[in-house]
Amino acid sequence: MKKFSQSLAWLTGAEIIYNLSGYIVHSALGRTLGPEAYGRYALVITLTTMIIVLVGNGIPTTMSKYLSAVFEKHPEQIFGIRLSAFKLQALLMGAVTLIFFFSAPLIAWALPDPSLTPLFQLSAFVIPTFAAASFNLYFFIGLHFFRLQAVLKIIRAVTRVAFIVTLAMLFGVKGAITGNILAPLVVFIVGFLLEGILIRKYFPLAYENKSTESFSYKTLIQYAWPLTVFLLFYELILTLDLYFVKGLLGSDHLTGIYSAAITVGRIPYYLFYALAIILLPAIAKTTAANDAPETKKLVNKSLRMLTLLLVPMVTLLIAYTSQALHLFYGPKFIDAAAPMAIYVIGVGFLTVFYVLSFALNGAGLVKIPMKLAFFGVLGMIPLNFLLIPRFALVGAALATTIICFVLMLAILLYTKRHFNVHVSWRTFFFSGLSALIITLLARFLPHGDISFLLSGTILFGLYFGLLRLFRELNNEDLAPFQKLLKRS
């Protein structure tokens, strides 16, 4: 539990830096390219990234789970697991890259916008470089090299700002897409060079008793396929509304506006991504050891952290929606405020669903999140058709929020059933009460385009001060952050 908290603090810090770099990129591109060109870029990169996440992360995540279960007691199996996962990943991603490249005209026709064809073809090369970098990162996660993973995340943050923004300024949308190809390639090269050094140092038996025998492909595939399907449908839930906006409203301008709304609105989800990627290997390890009490403790702590931290993030983003959009994108994107205020609530629900899905995945219950995500997509399709023509961008945000609320309730029920954990009503009550108080106080504090940052920071701190006053925030909750500050 102590290592879990420290690792979470490290990766959360790296995730903040990484996502800050993403917002720097989106802000720079929105201002440089304008709403229409930015909308085209967002469409292309969102689809390409979605494909990588939904297809490319299933096998590496599976590798991470099995590495976590064996690296301490059976380090000789490390390279066998890695080799089998690498072969499957290379075959899969090579096929996906070719299919995507040659399907570009069909995708562009379906949107419909044939001029997007060369952009989709160029973005096909993002798939292998992104997948290679992710494969290395999940290898390190499986061996619990969380600090190294944090360092690589920071390197990628710096490189993507440098490549994407610079090339966009020189070559427009094509340059920005090329930057997305180069940034993960640099991360992969650095990770590959460090891999051999670290394995020899920390797992010498992995080399001394190195097995050339491949890990069972059947075992990897049995776990990977429902996880991959889950990631497929989850990513569709996260991005499907953007494509419905483009297809039903037929406007690059509105697509760019809505892309800005969902990009800023996803801040809470991005910050909790670190919790999800640590939770899966941590629970895989405790499950493999049949340590039910420790598994329950990990899930319970994660659920409590979700509640205490997610509530103020969502509250403050809603309170300062216009200011946040103006900060990142400037006045041209101010029309995104209304859909973003609704969308960020849905993101809060979806974040709970995502993190707890990885808790169930770590315990081997991969089909439960897969089925829930599948039904989520089925629900989103008619809702988008119904709400977007009637309410435009607000309708798209409403469709996402409704589905995410249902998914959150379902995953909470499954989590309670399988781990026997839940957040107390006291925690919900005082979190909600503290959020209500800071919402009311936000009206009386400065809320200019820059001053809102200071006001938001004060209110964020006040939220936790109120929880402390209500005796809902305890020393155990604060311990990992206090230790990180002392080290700093």
C-alpha positions, 0 to 999 in steps of 0.5 A, spaced: 500 500 500 505 504 501 509 503 494 502 504 491 501 511 494 508 513 492 508 510 485 501 514 484 504 520 487 510 520 482 505 518 476 500 523 477 505 528 477 508 526 470 501 525 468 499 532 470 506 535 466 504 530 460 497 533 460 499 540 461 503 539 454 497 536 451 493 542 452 499 547 450 499 543 444 492 544 443 492 551 445 497 553 440 494 549 434 487 552 436 490 559 435 495 558 430 490 554 425 484 557 427 477 553 428 476 550 421 483 547 420 484 545 428 477 541 427 480 537 421 486 536 425 482 534 431 478 529 427 484 526 424 488 525 430 482 523 435 480 517 430 488 515 429 489 515 437 482 512 438 485 506 434 491 505 437 488 505 444 483 500 442 487 496 438 494 497 440 493 497 448 490 490 449 496 486 448 501 491 452 496 491 458 495 484 458 503 483 458 503 488 464 498 484 468 502 477 467 509 480 468 506 483 475 504 476 477 511 473 475 517 478 476 519 477 483 518 469 484 519 467 476 524 472 473 526 467 468 519 468 465 520 475 463 523 475 456 518 469 454 512 473 456 515 479 452 517 476 446 510 473 445 507 479 446 511 483 442 510 478 436 502 478 437 503 486 437 507 487 431 503 482 427 496 486 429 499 493 429 502 492 422 495 489 419 492 495 422 496 500 419 496 497 412 488 497 413 487 504 416 492 507 410 488 504 405 481 505 408 483 513 408 478 514 402 472 510 405 473 514 412 473 521 409 467 519 404 463 517 410 464 523 414 463 526 408 469 530 406 474 527 401 479 532 402 481 529 409 484 522 405 491 525 405 491 527 412 488 520 414 493 516 410 499 520 413 496 519 420 497 512 419 504 512 421 502 515 428 500 508 429 506 504 429 510 509 433 505 510 438 504 503 439 511 501 440 512 507 445 506 504 449 509 497 448 515 499 452 511 503 457 507 497 459 513 493 459 516 497 465 509 498 468 509 490 469 515 490 472 513 496 477 518 501 474 513 506 475 518 512 476 522 510 470 515 510 466 514 517 469 520 520 466 519 517 459 512 520 460 515 527 461 520 526 455 514 525 451 511 531 454 517 535 452 518 532 445 510 532 443 510 540 444 517 541 440 515 537 434 507 538 434 507 545 435 514 547 431 512 543 425 504 546 425 507 553 425 511 551 419 507 546 415 500 547 418 495 541 419 500 536 415 506 538 420 502 537 426 500 530 424 508 529 423 509 531 430 505 526 432 509 521 429 516 523 431 514 524 438 513 517 441 518 515 436 523 518 441 520 515 447 521 508 444 528 509 442 530 512 449 526 506 453 529 501 448 536 503 450 534 503 458 531 497 458 537 492 457 541 496 463 535 496 468 533 489 467 540 486 468 541 491 474 534 489 478 533 482 475 539 479 474 536 472 474 532 474 468 538 474 464 542 468 467 536 463 467 533 467 461 528 462 457 527 462 450 521 459 450 515 463 448 509 465 453 503 461 451 499 465 446 493 462 448 493 465 455 495 472 452 489 472 447 484 469 452 485 475 456 487 480 451 481 480 446 476 482 451 480 487 454 481 490 447 474 490 445 473 494 452 478 499 450 474 499 443 468 501 446 470 505 451 474 509 446 468 510 442 464 512 448 469 518 449 470 520 442 463 518 438 460 524 439 465 528 435 464 524 429 456 525 430 457 532 430 461 532 424 456 527 420 450 530 423 451 538 423 456 538 417 460 543 419 468 544 420 467 550 425 462 547 430 467 540 430 472 545 432 468 548 437 466 541 440 473 538 440 475 544 444 469 543 449 471 535 450 479 537 450 478 541 456 472 537 459 477 531 459 482 534 464 479 530 470 479 523 466 487 525 464 489 526 471 486 519 473 489 515 468 495 514 472 491 511 478 488 506 472 495 504 470 497 502 477 491 499 479 491 493 474 498 491 475 497 492 483 491 488 483 494 483 478 499 481 483 495 481 489 490 476 486 496 472 483 498 471 491 491 470 493 491 476 498 484 478 498 485 483 504 490 487 500 486 487 494 480 490 497 484 495 501 487 497 494 480 498 491 477 501 497 483 506 497 482 508 490 475 509 490 475 513 496 481 517 492 476 518 486 471 521 490 475 526 494 479 528 488 474 528 482 468 532 486 472 538 486 475 538 479 469 537 476 466 543 480 471 548 479 471 546 471 464 547 471 464 554 475 470 556 470 468 553 464 469 560 460 475 562 463 478 555 462 476 555 454 479 562 453 485 560 457 487 555 452 483 557 446 482 564 446 476 568 444 474 564 438 472 558 442 467 561 447 461 558 444 464 551 447 462 553 454 455 551 454 457 544 451 463 543 456 459 545 462 455 539 461 460 534 458 465 535 464 460 532 468 459 526 464 467 525 464 467 525 471 462 519 471 466 516 465 472 517 470 469 512 475 467 507 470 474 507 467 478 506 473 474 501 476 474 497 470 481 496 470 480 494 478 476 488 475 481 487 469 486 486 474 482 481 478 481 477 471 474 480 470 475 483 463 468 481 460 464 485 465 467 492 463 467 489 456 460 488 456 458 494 460 462 498 454 459 495 449 452 497 451 454 504 453 456 504 445 449 502 443 446 507 447 450 513 445 448 511 438 440 513 438 441 518 443 446 522 439 441 521 433 436 524 437 439 530 441 444 533 436 439 535 431 435 538 436 440 541 441 446 541 436 453 541 441 449 541 447 445 535 445 452 531 444 454 533 451 448 530 454 448 524 450 455 522 453 453 524 460 447 520 460 450 514 458 456 515 462 452 516 468 449 509 467 455 506 466 458 509 473 452 506 477 453 499 473 461 499 475 459 501 482 455 495 483 459 490 480 465 493 484 461 492 490 459 485 489 466 482 487 470 486 492 465 488 497 467 495 497 464 502 497 464 509 499 460 511 505 455 516 504 458 520 509 464 521 504 459 522 499 455 527 503 461 531 505 464 531 499 458 534 496 457 539 501 464 542 500 463 542 493 457 546 494 460 551 498 466 552 494 461 553 488 457 559 492 464 562 494 466 562 486 461 568 485 465 572 490 472 571 488 476 574 482 474 570 475 478 574 470 481 570 464 487 569 468 485 571 475 481 565 475 487 560 476 488 563 483 481 563 485 480 556 483 487 554 487 484 557 493 477 554 492 481 547 491 485 548 497 478 550 501 475 544 499 480 540 502 480 544 508 472 543 509 473 536 509 478 536 514 474 540 518 468 535 517 473 530 519 472 526 513 480 527 510 484 523 515 492 523 516 492 516 511 489 520 506 494 525 506 500 521 507 503 520 500 502 527 498 506 529 505 512 525 503 512 527 496 513 534 498 518 533 504 522 529 499 521 535 494 
